[in-house]
Amino acid sequence: MAVTSTVLAAGVALTPVGPAAADPAGVQRTLDWEQSSDRTLPTAAPPQFIKQWATPYGATNITGPTRDGAHAARFELRKSDPVVSSSKRAEISQRDEQPVGADRWYGFSINLDSTWSYDTSAEIVSQWHQCDTDCPGGSPPLALLTDEGRWKIDFRGQFIDLGPYTTGVWVDWVFHVTWRTDSTGVLQVWKNGERVVHRTGATHGGGPRSPYFKFGIYKWDWNTGAPSSVTQRVLRYDALRLGDERATHADVAPQRTCSRGAPVASASATTYEAANPPANAVDGDLTTRWSGQGFGAALILDTGAVRRLCGATVAWHRGDLRWNDYTIHVSQDGVSYTKAWEGRSSGTTTAPEAVLFTPGSLDARYLKISFWANPENDWASITEAGALGL
């Protein structure tokens, strides 16, 4: 089948994609601040949410920087601020009305202000609070924090380190939680499209309702008097989508178009000639290539971790003179593969051409690009190949 492509300014040809469709049925609430009815800050929380800040600057709507669209939310908490709901916080909260055993998706993006300096005192920037009545007390069963210069998750008292934070950039998060008190619970977390957490087992301590979601800034040490070297915290929040059991990662992820390059750690192949090894296809040089003889010869890219991938880029040797039929399969373990795309290169360019996976985005680590035909010979020759993620 022929593939029509458009060449982007960066030199990558991308199969045209229309604007993002309306939120699917599984997305229960979108809060991206683009609807005028949601821009209620600082006076009140948006519809369906609860206000938990006490100052005019605690939560405000802004026009920049934004993750997408024209608006975002800005949260500011100062050490001198009044106590709200028993502690120091500037948060927006879901209502405590989540059904027992809920299966939920949460997608959002956070931008820490440049003033967000190192502090030995942690703060929560997103949390899932146990229900308010007839529920176990204590800390939330799940929270996203910054602590000692790093992103961390507190999952039922166990801290999971997700690396150092960088200020002034948007970081995309997707959480998928099956709220259970037995072994059927699930916690999955993606950071900038890369899956960084996958846990099974109990996800909360019980009660007649599942935990509900809160976001903003919560810094309990400023209320208890514990040591802290900062007196102000500022962050931005955008692209929030809340989904139920019908939703998928793609439905709630802040990145709604398939255009982000995913890293490739290494390349291998089912066959190759010594002069043109698979490493040549990931060296950033369009004058070198991988070549393998035979229909079904395959180049295999390893992205180094399970990531949310949505497409691939392929540049063919003599790609402006001949088309190539090929398939792309993806795998999480390098053993079991699923077909993600099949088709034909344009035959009009030697630049990388991008294709989007037919099923949409998939969790995968490996991409297998298999050659099947061209009008000249039985040699597969790829000058550069890469992965695309959300």
C-alpha positions in Angstrom: 0.0 0.0 0.0 1.3 3.5 -0.8 2.0 5.9 2.1 1.5 9.7 1.5 4.0 11.7 3.5 4.7 15.4 4.2 8.3 16.5 4.9 8.7 18.5 8.1 11.1 21.4 8.7 13.4 19.0 10.7 13.8 16.8 7.6 11.5 14.0 8.7 8.5 13.1 6.5 5.4 12.5 8.6 2.2 10.9 7.6 -0.4 13.6 8.0 -2.5 13.5 11.1 -5.6 15.6 11.8 -6.3 17.5 14.9 -6.9 15.6 18.1 -10.4 14.2 18.2 -12.9 15.0 21.0 -12.2 13.2 24.2 -13.4 9.6 24.0 -16.1 8.2 26.2 -13.5 6.9 28.8 -12.3 10.4 29.6 -14.6 11.7 32.4 -13.1 15.1 32.8 -10.6 17.3 30.9 -9.2 20.3 32.7 -6.8 22.0 30.3 -8.1 25.5 31.2 -9.2 26.1 27.5 -12.9 26.3 28.4 -13.8 29.7 29.8 -16.1 28.0 32.4 -13.0 26.3 33.9 -11.0 29.5 34.3 -12.5 30.3 37.7 -9.2 30.8 39.6 -8.5 32.3 42.1 -12.0 32.9 43.2 -13.2 29.3 43.0 -12.3 25.9 41.8 -13.5 24.7 38.4 -16.8 22.9 38.3 -16.7 19.4 39.9 -13.6 20.3 42.0 -13.0 21.8 45.5 -10.9 24.8 46.4 -8.1 24.3 48.9 -6.1 27.6 48.9 -6.4 30.7 51.1 -4.6 33.5 49.2 -5.2 35.4 45.9 -2.0 33.9 44.5 -2.6 30.4 45.7 -4.1 29.2 42.4 -4.5 31.4 39.3 -5.0 31.0 35.6 -2.2 32.1 33.3 -1.5 32.5 29.6 2.1 31.3 29.7 4.0 29.1 29.9 1.5 26.5 28.9 1.9 22.8 28.0 -0.7 23.1 25.2 -3.3 25.6 24.2 -3.4 29.1 25.5 -4.0 28.7 29.3 -2.6 26.8 32.3 -2.8 27.0 36.1 -0.2 28.5 38.4 0.1 27.4 42.0 2.0 29.3 44.7 2.5 28.4 48.3 4.4 30.5 50.9 5.5 29.4 54.3 3.6 32.2 55.8 0.3 31.2 54.2 -2.7 30.3 56.4 -3.4 26.7 57.2 -6.0 25.1 54.9 -7.7 21.8 55.7 -5.2 21.2 58.6 -2.0 22.0 56.8 -0.1 24.3 54.4 -1.5 23.7 50.9 -2.6 25.3 47.6 -4.5 22.5 45.9 -7.5 21.6 43.8 -9.3 18.5 44.9 -11.7 16.0 43.3 -14.8 15.3 45.4 -14.8 12.2 47.6 -17.2 10.3 45.4 -15.0 7.6 43.7 -16.7 4.2 43.6 -15.2 1.2 45.4 -12.8 -0.8 43.2 -12.4 2.0 40.6 -10.1 1.6 37.6 -8.8 5.1 36.8 -6.4 6.9 34.5 -4.8 10.3 35.3 -2.8 12.3 32.8 -1.2 15.7 33.5 1.8 17.9 33.0 3.9 19.8 35.6 6.3 22.7 35.2 8.4 23.5 38.3 9.3 27.2 38.5 13.0 28.2 38.2 12.8 29.2 41.8 12.1 25.6 42.8 15.5 25.0 44.5 16.8 22.1 46.5 15.2 21.5 49.9 15.6 18.7 52.4 11.8 19.1 53.1 9.6 17.3 50.6 6.4 18.5 49.1 3.5 16.7 47.3 2.5 18.0 43.8 -0.1 15.4 43.1 -1.8 13.0 45.5 -4.5 10.4 45.8 -6.2 10.8 49.1 -8.1 8.0 50.9 -11.8 8.6 51.3 -12.8 11.0 54.1 -15.3 8.9 56.1 -15.1 5.2 57.2 -11.6 4.9 55.8 -8.2 4.2 57.2 -6.4 7.4 58.3 -2.8 8.4 57.8 -0.9 9.4 54.7 -2.3 9.1 51.1 -1.7 5.7 49.6 -0.2 7.3 46.5 1.6 10.6 45.9 4.0 12.3 43.5 6.6 14.4 45.3 9.7 16.5 44.9 12.3 15.7 47.6 15.9 16.6 47.8 16.1 17.7 44.2 14.4 14.5 42.8 11.1 13.3 41.6 9.7 10.5 43.9 6.6 8.5 44.3 5.3 7.5 47.7 3.3 4.3 47.2 1.9 3.1 50.5 4.9 4.3 52.4 7.5 3.0 49.9 9.5 5.6 48.1 10.3 5.1 44.4 13.0 7.4 43.0 12.3 8.7 39.5 15.4 10.8 39.0 16.4 14.5 39.4 14.0 17.2 38.5 14.7 20.0 36.1 13.0 23.4 36.5 11.4 25.4 33.8 10.3 22.4 31.6 7.0 20.5 31.2 7.1 17.0 32.5 4.3 14.7 31.3 2.8 12.1 33.7 0.3 9.3 33.2 -0.9 7.2 36.2 -3.1 4.2 35.8 -4.4 2.7 39.1 -6.8 -0.1 39.7 -7.9 0.7 43.2 -8.0 -2.6 45.1 -7.2 -3.9 48.6 -6.1 -7.4 47.3 -3.7 -8.8 44.8 -5.7 -7.6 41.8 -4.6 -4.0 42.3 -2.4 -2.3 39.6 -0.2 0.8 39.6 1.4 1.9 36.3 3.3 5.2 35.9 4.7 6.8 32.7 7.1 9.8 32.8 7.5 11.6 29.5 6.1 8.6 27.7 8.5 6.1 29.4 7.0 3.5 31.7 8.8 3.9 35.0 6.6 2.0 37.5 4.6 -1.2 37.2 3.4 -2.8 40.4 0.7 -5.3 41.3 -1.1 -5.9 44.6 -3.0 -3.8 47.0 -3.1 -0.2 46.0 -4.9 1.3 49.1 -6.0 0.3 52.6 -9.7 0.0 52.2 -13.0 1.8 52.7 -16.3 2.2 51.0 -14.9 4.4 48.2 -11.7 4.5 46.2 -9.1 7.3 46.7 -9.7 10.7 45.0 -7.2 12.9 43.2 -5.7 16.3 44.4 -3.1 18.4 42.7 -1.2 21.6 43.4 1.3 22.1 46.3 1.1 20.5 49.7 4.0 21.0 52.1 3.3 19.6 55.5 6.7 20.5 57.1 5.7 24.2 57.0 2.9 23.4 59.3 4.8 21.1 61.7 7.9 23.3 62.0 10.3 20.7 60.5 13.5 22.1 58.9 13.1 23.7 55.5 15.5 26.1 53.7 12.9 27.6 51.3 9.9 29.9 51.9 8.1 29.8 48.6 7.1 27.2 46.0 5.7 27.9 42.5 4.6 25.4 39.8 2.4 25.3 36.7 -0.1 22.6 35.9 -1.8 21.8 32.6 -3.4 19.2 30.3 -5.2 17.3 33.1 -7.4 14.4 31.9 -9.2 11.9 34.2 -10.3 8.6 32.7 -12.2 5.5 33.8 -11.8 1.9 32.9 -12.7 2.5 29.3 -9.8 5.0 28.8 -6.3 4.2 27.5 -2.9 5.8 27.9 -3.4 7.7 24.6 -6.7 9.1 25.8 -5.2 10.9 28.8 -1.6 11.5 27.9 -0.7 15.3 27.7 1.2 14.7 24.4 -1.6 14.2 21.9 0.4 14.0 18.7 3.0 11.4 17.7 6.1 13.5 17.1 8.5 13.1 20.0 11.7 11.2 19.2 12.4 8.3 21.6 16.0 7.4 22.4 17.5 4.3 20.7 20.1 2.5 22.9 21.4 0.1 20.3 20.6 -1.7 17.0 20.9 -5.3 15.9 19.8 -7.2 12.8 18.8 -10.7 11.7 21.5 -10.5 9.0 24.0 -7.9 7.7 27.1 -7.5 5.6 30.3 -6.7 7.5 30.7 -3.4 5.7 27.3 -2.2 6.7 26.4 -3.3 10.2 23.2 -2.3 12.1 25.0 0.3 14.2 25.2 2.4 11.0 21.4 2.8 11.0 21.4 4.7 14.3 24.6 6.8 14.0 22.9 10.0 12.8 24.7 9.8 9.5 22.6 9.4 6.3 25.7 8.5 4.3 26.2 5.2 6.2 23.7 2.3 6.2 22.7 -1.1 7.5 22.3 -3.7 4.7 21.0 -7.2 4.9 20.1 -9.6 2.1 16.9 -11.5 1.8 13.2 -10.9 2.0 12.4 -10.7 5.7 15.8 -9.3 6.7 15.1 -7.1 9.8 16.7 -4.2 11.7 15.9 -4.3 15.4 16.0 -1.1 17.5 16.3 -1.3 21.3 15.0 1.9 23.1 16.5 0.7 26.4 13.2 0.6 28.4 9.5 -0.1 27.9 8.1 3.2 26.5 4.9 4.5 25.0 5.7 4.4 21.3 3.5 5.5 18.5 5.5 5.3 15.3 8.9 5.1 13.7 11.1 6.9 11.2 13.0 5.1 8.4 15.4 6.5 5.8 16.1 4.2 2.9 19.3 3.9 0.9 18.4 5.0 -2.7 15.0 6.0 -1.2 14.5 8.6 -3.9 14.9 6.1 -6.6 13.0 3.0 -5.4 10.2 2.2 -2.9 10.5 -0.5 -0.2 7.8 -2.6 1.3 8.3 -3.3 4.9 6.6 -4.1 8.2 7.2 -2.9 11.8 6.6 -5.1 14.8 7.0 -4.1 18.4 7.9 -6.0 21.6 8.3 -5.4 25.3 10.7 -8.3 25.8 12.4 -8.9 22.4 10.7 -12.3 22.2 7.0 -11.8 21.6 6.3 -9.3 18.8 3.0 -7.6 17.7 2.6 -6.0 14.2 2.3 -2.3 14.5 2.5 -1.1 10.8 2.9 -2.4 7.3 3.2 -0.5 4.0 5.5 1.0 1.4 8.0 3.9 1.5 7.3 6.8 -0.8 10.2 6.1 -3.2 10.8 9.9 -3.5 13.2 10.9 -0.8 16.4 9.8 1.1 15.2 11.7 4.2 13.7 9.9 7.2 10.0 9.2 6.7 7.7 8.8 9.7 4.9 6.3 10.0 2.3 6.1 12.8 1.4 2.7 14.3 -2.0 1.5 13.0 -3.3 0.4 16.5 -2.2 3.7 18.0 0.4 4.0 20.8 1.8 0.9 22.4 4.0 0.0 25.3 7.2 -1.4 23.7 11.0 -1.5 24.0 11.9 -3.1 20.7 11.0 -2.2 17.1 11.6 -4.7 14.3 11.7 -3.2 10.8 11.4 -6.1 8.3 12.1 -5.6 4.6 9.9 -7.5 2.1 10.4 -6.0 -1.4 11.8 -3.3 -3.7 11.8 -3.1 -7.5 15.6 -3.6 -7.9 16.9 -6.5 -5.8 16.5 -8.4 -2.5 18.7 -6.2 -0.4 17.4 -4.1 2.6 19.4 -0.9 3.1 18.4 1.6 5.8 20.5 4.7 6.4 18.8 5.8 9.6 15.9 4.5 11.7 14.3 5.8 14.9 11.4 5.5 17.3 8.6 8.0 17.9 6.9 8.3 21.3 4.2 10.3 23.1 
